[in-house]
Amino acid sequence: MKKFYVIGHPVAHSLSPKIHAMFAEQCGEEIDYQSIDFEPGSFIESLGRLRREQNPYGANITLPFKKDAADYCTELTERARVAGAVNTMTFSGHQVFGDNTDGVGFVHDVCGRCGFDFVGKRVLVLGAGGAARGVIAAVRPLGCARITVANRTESRAVSLAEEMGIYAAAFTDLRRGFDIVINATSAGLSGAAPAVPNTIFAEAQLACELTYSQFATPFMRLARDSGCPRVEDGLGMLIEQAAESFKVWLGVAPDTAPVYKALRGAAADF
């Protein structure tokens, strides 16, 4: 039986073992998928020990180790290279293949379950870290009218925009003129919304929080209170990126709709 892990810190709350168990049952696959917590600063040592002792076939990587995972891999897919981060590792002897399924997972959720497309849309991405990079790389080929990246530290947004061939802004310079607003910052972890004016939602039809939350995050409340008609958290993206990882490892594409329905249930307080 092939062994898989989700690695992060903290990671006990992760839905990934449940998601992959549902995928495996649906697809008739037998896998052993567990969560494991690595202490910050111990990624290389801890992963080496895990590989020696458990011989895993693959691993999902979550915060705060996605950059460490990219540095560890011997080969990266193009989308992992562009994102500068890895969330899906495959082990084969001494070779370690790194992929990033976050961006494509986000696109699949928005275009599939949410029923939106990006053609002709004005997209605003808040944040300039690995999550923003992965989303921008996935959205950029889809025919957007304009993609703007904004960050509290404007120089980081400018650097990313120059690399990606998009537009940049500081939070304080944002006004209106966006159809889709995506929060790729970590502000929610501190219980706050990004320090942006609520006018960014004046024309928005969709606001997306990249992190999963059982309850509305500060960003989601800001978007909703500012009149955005549809506000989503990151559960759909989490399930879709997991499905892409499952396909990378096992060559089978699971049906994500029943998994979303089972996990969302009536628990969300949006």
Secondary structure, DSSP 4 states (H G I P E B T S, - for coil): -EEEEEEESS-TT-SHHHHHHHHHHHHT--EEEEEEE--TT-HHHHHHHHHHHH--SEEEE-TT-HHHHHHH-SEE-HHHHHHT--SEEEEETTEEEEE--HHHHHHHIIIIIS----TT-EEEEE--SHHHHHHHHHHGGG--SEEEEEESSHHHHHHHHHHHT-EEEEGGG--S--SEEEE-SSGGGGT---S--GGGGSS-SEEEESS--SB--HHHHHHHHTT-S-EE-SHHHHHHHHHHHHHHHHS-----HHHHHHHHTTT-B-
